[in-house]
Amino acid sequence: MGNINNQNNFIEMKNIMKDFSGIRALSNISFNVRKGEIHCLVGENGAGKSTLMKILSGAYSPDSGEIIIDGQIFKTLTPKLSQELGINIIYQENLLVPSMNIIENMFIGHEITNRFGFIKWKEMSRLVQDEMAFLGIHLNPYRKIEDLSVSEQQFVKILKALIQDPKLLIMDEPTSMFNVEDANRVLKFVQRITDKGISIIYISHFLKEIEQIADRITVMRDGSIINTITNHPKTFSFNQITKDMVGRPVELFYKKEVHEIGETILDIKDLQLEQHSPKISFSLKKGEILGIAGMVGAGRTEIVRAISGADRFYKGTIRYKGKNINVKKPKDTIKIGIAHITEDRQRYGLMLDQNIIENMTIVGMDKKINGFFINVKNHIPFVKPIVDDLNVKAASMYQHVRYLSGGNQQKVVLGKWLFMDIDVFIFDEPTRGIDVNSKTEFYKLMSTLTKEGKSIILISSDMPELISMSDRVLVVRKGNISKELMKEDISEESIIKSALEENDEWKNTN
């Protein structure tokens, strides 16, 4: 654990508030980090952890509150000011330059030069090797990033942050993609770093890691801090932390109508994403909403991308309506009646500078509209009933979708597939970024689809959404299905525990 200076807080955040488009992301947050402390931050997806850290790193500005850093008071920070004050963040995303070597990546933008402006490669190499020796990392500093493994690249990200001589290091899910051996190495790095007096904010959903390294643990839920405890055998409780992470009032949960569920429509058997990945098996029934839960980096999106043809997979069988299907590209699944609606609807689901009609007809045009020449006016009779049914709010059907609200953009994406007459919908975070009223409308649309015999796979980090809408929930952990929860067993606590605990491999019983 860290070498704590209990006399001083290096960081103190007071009454921090942050809204995004009227939606409260952080509510009156007060949080501090002591000098030389390992302060772990936990909470389910969407709890507000990353938003709070982006305020601290200067990526976001708070709407109100103050930040005290080493005794100096700030209303807001910029990324440059944050770094100058000694704050450095290691993001989950890989921000290294693949074509550059380790030394070049470590010093990019702040190379050491002589008085004539020439780069002092020997000095930079020596500093890199000193940091490697300190942490016990054995890499050739002249190797290119693209030639390193995922874990080696993560080690380089840690080295890069340390070379800038930080006072506070923010580590966001640093071991999410690691095997046990490499994860343990990172935990040792963390403890060595605090021996230098550097403070660490460590964000992780692996509670066993947190128990090993934390001095204090803060639990966030729905943009608020629920509890902060000192890590001690008498105070650390796995059950208490998971309970603190859940516990929303029942009125937040949508009441879904009961409907009939039929025979299996989609059957996945022994799906392996890569050669050494676990084998995944599950089924989807007609009229069913199958929820997929898991923490960030668990592998939920990767599984459905393989099923829809967005990504290639190593091995496995996909049966649709009783027949084996050969899936290599998205068009293979679209053709037979499976639609994948991605999380990033603006980038992958819409043509933002085209109108509603063009967006809704782009996929199914060749099936429903005859003729070589295209006249948008001729499409209106096909599109208008869908627009009316979905209650898309727009000036006209000629309005460019860029200027629609988030909820109405999502309706247009759904309308595109309704026009195509799809039987299976894969929704990845379908209501992220839309308001409460739009969410309720979307839930009603999902219920209508299932009553019509359509089937839905729902990936969501919104726990009330997942619990309210799902007939079954599969919990994904480390790329594998760790638990299947039937309707009567689905709760926030059961999902969180299954996502965090080491469980026996879930075996398909379908």
N, C-alpha and C positions, 0 to 999 in steps of 0.2 A: 504494500500500500504506500501512498504518497508520504513524503517528508513534509508534513503540514506545519505551517506557521499559523497557529491559532490566533495570533495577535492581530493579523491584518487580512482583510479581503483584498485580493488583487482586482476582482470584478464585483460590482454590485449593480444589479438592474432593479429599478424601483418603479412599480405601477405602470408597467409597459402594456400599451394597448395597440392592437393592429387590426384593421378591417380591410377586406378585399371585396370591392363592389357590394358593400353593404352587409357582407357576411363576416362575423367576428371570428378572427383567427387566433388572437391572443387577448385575454381578458384580465387586466389588472395583475400582471405577472411581476412578482418580486423574487429575485434569484441571485445567489452570490457564489463565488468561488474563492477559496482561500489560497494563499501562496503555497505552492508545492503539493496541492491536493489533487487527488483523482476523484472528481465529482461525476458520477454516472447519471445519465438522463434516460429515463425509460417511459414508454407509453406506446399505445397501439398506433398503427398507421393513421396519420391525420390528426394526432393529438396536439401538434403545434411545436414539436421539438425543432424541426428544421427551420421553421419560420423564426423562432426565437434566436437560433444560432445565426441566421442570415442577418438579423438585426445587429447582432454582436460583431459580425464580420463586415458590416457596412453594405451588404447587398440590398437590404431593405431599410427604410426609415420608419421608426415607430410613429403612430399618430399622437401618442402622448407618453409621458413618463420620462425618466432620466437614466443615464448610464454613467456610473462612477468607475473610472479605471485608474488604479494606483493613486487615488485621491483627487483626480481631475473629473469634473462634471461635464457631461455632454448630453445634448438633447438628441443628437443623431450622429452617426459615423459614416464615413465613406470607406470603400475597400482600401484605399491608399492610407488614410488616417489610421484605420484599424491595424494595418500591418506595421505602421510606424510606431504604434503604441505597444506592439509586441504580440498581437493576436494573429494566429495563423490557423487556417482550417483545412483539413484533409477531407475532401468530398468523396462520396461513393463513386461518382463519375470519374473516368480516367481522363485527366486533363494534361497528360504527358504528350509530347510530340513523338510519334512512333519512329520517324526517320532520323531522329537525333540520338546521340549516345547519352549515357547516364550523366556525365559531367555537364554536357551542353544543356540538358534538361534541368539540372540542379541550379544552374546559374543564369538561365534564360531571362533576359531583361535586366539583370544586375551583375553582369560579368565583371571580373576583376581585371583592371587594365593598368599599364604603366603610364608614365607622364606623356608618352607619345600616342596613347590610345590603343596600343597593341595588347591583345588579351594575354594574360599571364596563365597559360595552361598548366604549367607545373605546379603553381601555387594552388590553383583550383583543384587539380588532381589530388594534391596532398591533403587539402581540407576534406574532400570527399572520402578519401581513404581513412582519415582520422575518425570521421563520423561512423563509417562502416565498422572500424575496429571497436569503437565504443559500444555499438549495438550488437556486435558479433555477426555482421552480415558479410558474406564472402561472395562478391561479384566483381567481375572485370569492369571497371568504370568506363571503359571504351566500348562496351557492348551497346548496340542500339536497342531502344525500348521495344521495337517490334519483334526482337529475338528473345525477349524475356517471357517467362510464364506469368500468369495472372498474379500469383503470390509475389513473385519477384518485382513486378511493377508496383504492387502495393508497398513493398519495402522501400522502393525508390521514392514514392510519394511521401513516406514518413521521413526519409533522409532529406528530401528537398525542403520539407517544412522545418527541420532541425537546423539546416545549414544557414537559415535566415535568423538564427539566434532568438527564437520566440520566448515570450514570458508565459503565454497561454497557448496550448495546442488543443484544437477542437477536432476530435476524431469521430466521424460519422459512419457507423456500421463498418469498422475497419476489417472485420473477419467474416463478413456475411457470405463470401464466396470461397472461404478457405477450408482445407481439411483440418483435422484435429491438430496435427503436428505444427502446421504453419500458424494456426490460430494461437497455439500456446507460445510460439515465438513472439508474436505480436504482444501478448500479455507481458512477456518478459521485457520487451522493448519499453512498454508503457511504464513499468516499474523503474527501469534504469533512467528513463527521461526525468521522472520526478525526483530522482536522486540529485539531479542538477538544480533543483529548486523550481523547475518549470511546472506550472499548473496544467491539468488536463481535464477537459470536459469530454467524457466518453459516452457516446450514444450507442446503445446496443439493445437487441431484443433477446440476447443469450444471457439468461439470468445466472447461469453457472459461472460465466466469465465475470459478471458483475460482482458476484459474491467473492470471487478470488481477489479482485483488485480495488474495489471501491473503498474510499474513505467515507463518502456520503452518497446517498441515492435519492434522487428527486423523481417523483412520478407525476407525469402530466396526463390530463384527459380533457378533451374538448376545449383546448386553448387555455386551460387553467392549471395551476399547480395544486395537486391534491394532497401530497405528503412529501416530506423530506425526512429521511432517517439516517442515523449514523450506522455504518455497517459494523455490526457486532453480533456474535452468536445469539445474544439475548434479544436483539432488535430485528435482525434480518429474518424475514419470513417470506418464502416463495408464495404461499397462499395469500398473505396480506398484500403483497405487491400486485398480484394478478387481480385481486378484488379492487384495489385502488385504481387499476387501469380501466375497470368497467363501472357499471352502476348508473346508467342513464335512467331518467324517469320514463315510465311506461307510455306516456302520452307522445313521446317522440317516435314511437313505432307505428308504422302504417298497418292497418287491418286489411289483410288480403282475403278475398273471397275464396271459399273452399270450392275446388273443382275436381273433376275426374282425371286420373292419371292412367294412361294406357300402357301398351306394350313397349318394349325397348326399341328405340329408333336409331340410336348411335351407340356403338359398342367399341371401346378402346381396349386392346389386349396387348400387354407386354411392350408398351411404347417406351423406347429408349431414345432420349434426345441426342446423346453422344455414346461412344462405345462403352464408357465406364459409368454411365448414368444409371440410376435405379430404374427398374421396370415398373411402369405405371399402367394400371388397369382400372377402368370404371365404365359405367354405362349411363345413358340419358334416356328417359322414357318420354313417350308422347304426352304432351300437356304438362310436363314437369319443368319447374325452375330448379336447376341444380346449382347451388352456390359453391364458389371456390374461395376459400379464405387462406390467409397466411400473411406473415410479416413481409416487409419490403425485402426483396432479394431472395424470397423463398422459392421462386420459380413458377409462380402461377401463370404469368403472361407467356412465359416460354412454352408451357404445355399447350395452351390454346393456339399459339402461333404455329406450332408443329401440326396440330390437328387441322387447322384451316389452310395449311400450305404456305403460310407466310414465311416460315423457316423450314429448312430440310431437317429430317431426323434420321437417326442411325438405323433403327429397326423397330418393328412393331406392326400390328394389324389394326386397321380401322374398318369397321363394318357399318354400313348405313342402309337401313331398311332391309337388313338380312343379307346384304351383299358386300363382299370385300371391295374397297375402293383404293385406287392408286393415287395418292396425293403427293404432288410435287410442286404445284403452284396454286395460288389462290383461285385461279379460274377453274381448277379441277373440282373444288368444293362448291363454288358459286353455281356451276353448271348443274349440279345435282340437288341444290337447295339448301346449302349451308352458308350463312353470312357471318362474317367476323367484323364487328364494329369496335374499332380500336379506341384506346384511351384518348389519343390525340386526334379528335375528330376534325379539327381545323386543318391539320397537316395531311391526314390520310383518308378522311371521310368526305371532304367537301371540296368543291371548286369555288373558292371564296368570291372570285370576281365573275361568277356566272349566276344566273337567276335561279329561282326555286324550281322552275320547270326543267331546266337543263340539268340541274343536280339530281332531280328525282328520276329522270329517264335515262341517265348516262349508262347504267348497267344493263337494264332490260330492254333497251330500245330495239335491238334486233329481233327480239321475240314478239313484241307487241305492236311495233310500228313498221309498216311496209313502205317500200319506196326508196329510191336512191337519194333523192333530194330531201333535205330536212327543213321543215317549216315549223318553228316552235309553236305557232298558233294551233297547229293540228294536234299538238300533244295535250292541250288543255282538257279535253273530255276525259283523258286517261288519268290526269294528275289531280284535277279539282276534287273528286270524291275523297281522295286520300288526304289532301290538304284540309278539307272540311272535317273529316273524321278525326284527324290529329289535332285539329284546332290550332293550326299554325297561324300565329299573329304576324301579319305583314301588310305593307301598304298595298301590294298586289303580288301576283305570282311572278311578275317580272322583276321583283326586287332582288338585288344581289344578296346572297346569303351572308356576306361579310357584315352587313348592317342589321342582321337579326340578333336577338338576344341569345345567350348560351342555350337556354331551354328550347327555343325555336330552331336553332341550328341542329340540336340533337333530334328534334322531330323530323327535320328534313332528311337527316341521315337515315332514320328509321323508315321514312316514307320511300326512300330509294329502294329499300329491300322489300317493302310491302308491294311496290309496283312490280317487283321481280317475282313475287309470290314464293317467298322463302319459307321453309318448314322449320329450320333450326337457326336460332339466333345466338351468337356468342357475343355477349356484352362485356367489355373490359372497362370498368369504372364509368358506367354510363351516365351517372348524375353528378360527376365531379365538376364543380364550378358553376352549377345552376342553383337557382334559389329554391326555397322550400315549396312554394306553390307549384313550380315547374316539376319538382321532384314528385310531388303527389300525382300530378297529371301523368307523368311517365310511368309511375307504378300502376295506375289504372290501365294504361295502354298495355303494359306487360301482362296484367291479369286478363285483359281481353284476348290477347294473343294466345295464351295458354288455354282459355275456354274454347277457342277455335281449333284446338288441337296442335298448335305450334309448341315447340320446345325451346327452352332457354338455358344456356350456361351463363351464369352471372358471376363475374369476378368483381369484388368490391372491397374497399377498405372502410366503407361506411357501415359500421356494425349494425345499427338499427335497420338499415336497408337490407343487409344480408339476412338478418334474422327474420324480418317481417316477410320478405318475398320468397325465401327458399323453402322448397319441400324437403330437400336434403342438403347437407353441407359437407364438402370434402375439405379437410384442412391440409395444406401443403407445407412441408418443412424440409429444407435442404433438397429441393427438387423431387421430393417423394410425397406420396399421400400418406400422412401419418395417422389420420383418423377419418372415419365416416360418421356423421351425426345425423340421425333421423329427426324428423320434425319435432317430436316430443322432447328430444335431448338437446336441441339447439338453443344455446344461450351465450351471452357474451363471455361468461366465465369459462364455459366448456371450450369455446373456440380459442380463447386466449391461452388457456392451459395447454391445449393440444398443439398450438402454434409454437409455444415456448419450451415445452417439456420434451425430453428424449423418450419417444414411444417406440414400441415394437413396430416393425414394418406392417402397415395395413395391408391385409390380404383381401383381394376381390372375392366377394361371395355372391356376385350376381349370377 
